[in-house]
């Protein structure tokens, strides 16, 4: 049984950031990292962005092993014993710890059909599988009109592939964008050569030789060479539940990222934390949160407790459009639009009871900190005062 002062379950960006956080305070304490993936930690955003635009694969590696950590790859933890401060993996190996971090991320939501024919895009293995297929085949279906779906559809189209997007909603990104912007994106993607089937639900998939046939609720049959799905994730909380930790839409943590057991921490996609700026609990599935929260968790584990009051931002690229966003982007809130060039460049503010709760910086860059400051202001704002408030 291996013993570590710090043991991390998970092998993503959060886990790597936690190692860096530990090393900021403790240069010599032993660190073990257990990951179900066979690859060491890497940056995930390029998998649906820059790698399709020519960025080399070697650029994604985070070189976690250079920080004095023992990596146990291709292993899945089966159980945690909080009292005995030990865990056991699927190969029967045991590990003991003084402090434990759960950076277990999430599992993609899956359709009740398709089995292995559908690529649920999330990992490097998924990217490599799709990349090989895209080099051999021409026509692809992307199920989902959200974050991953919009990026993968654009990536495939920019690489000369025929793409059909299928999603039950009315517009691309409609869960965060105002309805008119989501509808604009439908038209924009169509101009880029993508067939957009909004308001449509896939109900079955069948194999016809080397091709796949998707069947929709409206009776359409779509013949493609490959299928990618981006349907969101479910946080991996089963280990926490088994260990008796408090779970509610993720693993509940305090401001120092401790779970209901003071020797066990959680961070990243799986952690449910309180944000004092928005005065609500959040669970965030984006890069900034993974990196910042992971580092803070590592520092707290090593004795340098720092309250996690950070309001994460996120970003995306879609052909020649892109955005950065921070706060609560709920299109059901009041939205105030400040376009410099309609649908091409501008700022959208999301207001609740007169206060800015979220900011969408549409093709506007370098204003994330200003947006955070605006959201943190305690006093209500007048809509007219938001015009040109953040320079585009």
SVG drawing of the C-alpha trace seen along z (x, -y; Angstrom):
<svg xmlns="http://www.w3.org/2000/svg" viewBox="-42 -56 53 62">
<polyline fill="none" stroke="black" stroke-width="0.4" points="0.0,0.0 1.5,-3.3 1.3,-6.3 1.1,-9.9 0.9,-13.1 -1.4,-14.4 -3.5,-12.1 -5.5,-13.3 -8.2,-11.3 -8.6,-12.6 -6.2,-13.4 -7.5,-16.5 -6.6,-20.2 -7.9,-20.6 -5.6,-17.8 -2.6,-19.3 -3.4,-22.7 -3.7,-21.2 -0.2,-19.7 1.1,-23.2 -0.8,-24.7 0.7,-22.1 4.2,-22.8 3.8,-26.5 3.6,-25.7 5.2,-22.3 8.1,-21.5 8.8,-18.0 5.6,-16.4 4.7,-13.2 2.0,-13.5 0.1,-10.7 -2.3,-11.1 -4.7,-8.4 -6.4,-8.8 -8.7,-6.6 -7.2,-8.0 -4.1,-6.4 -2.6,-9.9 -1.1,-12.3 -2.9,-15.6 -3.4,-17.8 -5.2,-21.0 -8.7,-20.1 -9.9,-23.3 -7.6,-22.7 -9.3,-19.4 -12.3,-21.3 -10.4,-24.5 -6.8,-25.0 -5.8,-21.4 -8.2,-21.7 -6.5,-24.9 -2.9,-23.5 -1.7,-23.7 0.6,-20.8 -0.6,-18.0 2.5,-18.2 1.4,-21.7 -1.4,-20.3 0.7,-18.4 0.9,-20.0 4.1,-18.1 2.6,-17.3 5.3,-14.6 8.0,-17.3 6.5,-18.6 7.5,-15.5 4.3,-13.6 3.7,-9.8 1.2,-9.2 -1.0,-6.1 -2.6,-6.1 -5.3,-3.9 -6.7,-3.1 -10.1,-3.8 -10.7,-4.3 -13.4,-1.9 -13.8,-3.0 -12.7,-5.5 -12.3,-4.7 -12.5,-8.2 -11.8,-6.8 -8.8,-4.7 -7.7,-7.5 -7.3,-5.0 -8.5,-4.3 -8.5,-1.2 -8.4,-1.1 -9.8,1.3 -6.6,3.3 -6.8,4.0 -4.0,1.5 -4.4,-0.5 -3.2,-4.0 -3.2,-5.9 -3.2,-9.7 -3.2,-12.6 -5.1,-14.9 -7.3,-13.8 -8.6,-15.8 -11.5,-14.7 -11.0,-16.1 -13.2,-13.5 -14.8,-15.7 -17.9,-14.4 -19.2,-11.8 -20.8,-12.7 -24.6,-12.3 -25.4,-9.5 -28.2,-8.6 -30.1,-5.3 -28.9,-4.0 -25.8,-4.0 -23.5,-2.2 -19.9,-2.8 -20.8,-4.4 -21.3,-7.8 -18.3,-9.8 -19.2,-11.6 -16.5,-14.2 -14.5,-15.0 -11.1,-13.4 -7.9,-13.1 -8.9,-9.6 -12.2,-11.1 -10.3,-13.8 -7.9,-11.2 -10.7,-9.0 -12.6,-11.8 -9.5,-13.2 -8.7,-9.8 -12.3,-9.5 -12.3,-13.0 -9.2,-12.3 -10.9,-9.3 -14.6,-10.3 -16.6,-13.3 -20.0,-13.7 -20.6,-14.0 -23.6,-14.6 -23.1,-16.7 -25.8,-16.1 -26.2,-19.1 -26.2,-22.9 -24.3,-23.9 -20.7,-24.6 -19.1,-21.4 -21.5,-20.9 -21.0,-24.4 -17.2,-24.1 -16.9,-20.6 -19.3,-21.5 -17.2,-24.6 -13.9,-22.6 -15.1,-19.9 -16.5,-22.4 -13.3,-24.5 -11.5,-21.2 -13.6,-20.8 -16.1,-18.3 -19.9,-18.2 -21.7,-18.7 -25.3,-18.5 -26.1,-19.9 -29.1,-18.4 -30.6,-19.7 -34.0,-20.0 -33.8,-23.7 -34.5,-26.6 -31.1,-28.1 -27.4,-27.4 -26.3,-28.3 -29.8,-29.2 -29.1,-28.2 -26.8,-31.2 -27.5,-33.6 -30.6,-35.8 -33.0,-34.3 -32.1,-36.7 -28.4,-35.9 -29.1,-32.2 -31.2,-32.5 -28.4,-34.6 -26.0,-31.8 -28.3,-29.3 -28.2,-31.4 -24.4,-32.1 -23.6,-28.4 -25.8,-27.7 -23.8,-30.3 -20.7,-28.4 -22.1,-25.3 -23.5,-23.5 -26.9,-22.0 -28.7,-23.2 -31.7,-21.1 -33.0,-23.0 -36.1,-21.8 -35.3,-18.2 -34.7,-15.2 -32.6,-12.1 -34.5,-9.0 -32.4,-6.1 -29.2,-5.2 -28.7,-2.3 -25.7,-0.9 -25.9,-0.6 -22.6,0.9 -19.9,-1.6 -22.4,-4.4 -24.7,-5.4 -28.3,-6.4 -29.8,-8.8 -33.6,-8.8 -35.4,-11.8 -38.7,-12.3 -40.0,-14.2 -39.2,-11.2 -36.0,-12.3 -33.2,-9.9 -29.8,-11.4 -26.9,-9.3 -23.4,-10.2 -20.0,-8.7 -19.6,-9.6 -21.6,-11.0 -20.4,-13.3 -22.5,-14.2 -22.1,-17.0 -24.9,-16.7 -23.3,-18.0 -22.0,-16.0 -23.1,-14.5 -20.7,-15.2 -18.9,-12.1 -20.1,-12.1 -20.4,-8.3 -17.2,-8.0 -18.2,-11.0 -21.6,-9.5 -20.0,-6.2 -17.7,-8.0 -20.6,-9.7 -19.8,-13.2 -22.5,-15.8 -23.6,-15.8 -26.0,-18.2 -25.4,-18.9 -21.8,-18.0 -19.8,-17.6 -20.5,-20.4 -17.4,-22.3 -16.8,-25.2 -14.9,-28.4 -11.6,-26.6 -12.8,-23.7 -13.1,-21.2 -15.9,-18.7 -18.0,-17.6 -14.9,-15.6 -12.1,-18.1 -9.4,-15.8 -11.1,-15.5 -11.3,-18.4 -13.0,-18.7 -12.4,-21.0 -13.2,-21.4 -16.3,-20.3 -17.5,-18.1 -17.4,-20.8 -20.4,-22.8 -19.1,-26.0 -20.6,-29.3 -19.7,-32.4 -20.1,-35.6 -20.3,-37.9 -23.5,-36.2 -24.5,-35.1 -25.3,-31.6 -23.8,-28.2 -22.3,-27.3 -20.8,-24.3 -18.7,-25.4 -17.4,-23.2 -14.9,-25.5 -11.1,-25.9 -10.7,-29.0 -12.5,-27.3 -10.5,-24.1 -7.2,-25.9 -7.9,-28.5 -9.9,-26.2 -7.5,-23.4 -4.6,-25.6 -6.5,-27.0 -7.4,-23.4 -3.8,-22.4 -2.7,-25.4 -5.4,-24.7 -4.4,-21.0 -0.8,-22.1 -1.8,-24.5 -2.0,-27.8 -5.8,-28.1 -7.1,-30.6 -10.8,-31.3 -12.1,-30.6 -14.2,-33.7 -13.2,-33.7 -15.9,-34.3 -14.8,-32.1 -15.0,-33.1 -15.3,-31.0 -14.8,-31.4 -15.4,-29.8 -14.5,-30.1 -16.9,-29.6 -15.3,-30.2 -14.4,-33.9 -16.6,-34.7 -15.7,-34.2 -16.5,-35.4 -15.5,-35.6 -18.2,-35.5 -18.4,-35.8 -21.2,-35.4 -24.7,-34.2 -25.6,-34.0 -29.3,-33.2 -31.3,-34.4 -34.4,-34.5 -32.9,-37.5 -33.3,-41.0 -30.7,-41.6 -29.2,-44.9 -27.4,-44.9 -24.6,-47.3 -23.6,-46.4 -20.8,-48.1 -21.6,-45.9 -24.9,-43.9 -24.1,-40.3 -20.5,-40.8 -19.1,-42.8 -20.5,-44.1 -21.4,-43.5 -24.5,-41.9 -25.4,-42.5 -27.6,-40.1 -29.5,-41.9 -31.5,-40.7 -33.3,-43.3 -31.2,-46.0 -27.9,-44.4 -25.5,-43.1 -25.3,-39.3 -23.5,-38.3 -21.6,-39.8 -21.1,-38.3 -18.2,-39.9 -19.0,-39.1 -15.8,-39.4 -14.6,-41.8 -11.4,-40.8 -9.4,-41.9 -12.5,-43.1 -13.0,-40.1 -11.7,-41.9 -13.8,-44.9 -16.8,-42.7 -16.1,-41.0 -15.9,-44.4 -19.2,-45.5 -20.9,-42.3 -19.5,-42.9 -20.9,-46.4 -23.6,-46.4 -25.7,-49.2 -28.3,-48.7 -27.5,-50.2 -29.6,-52.0 -29.8,-50.3 -28.7,-53.6 -25.6,-53.7 -24.4,-50.4 -24.1,-51.8 -20.3,-51.9 -19.6,-51.0 -17.2,-48.3 -15.2,-49.4 -15.4,-47.2"/>
</svg>
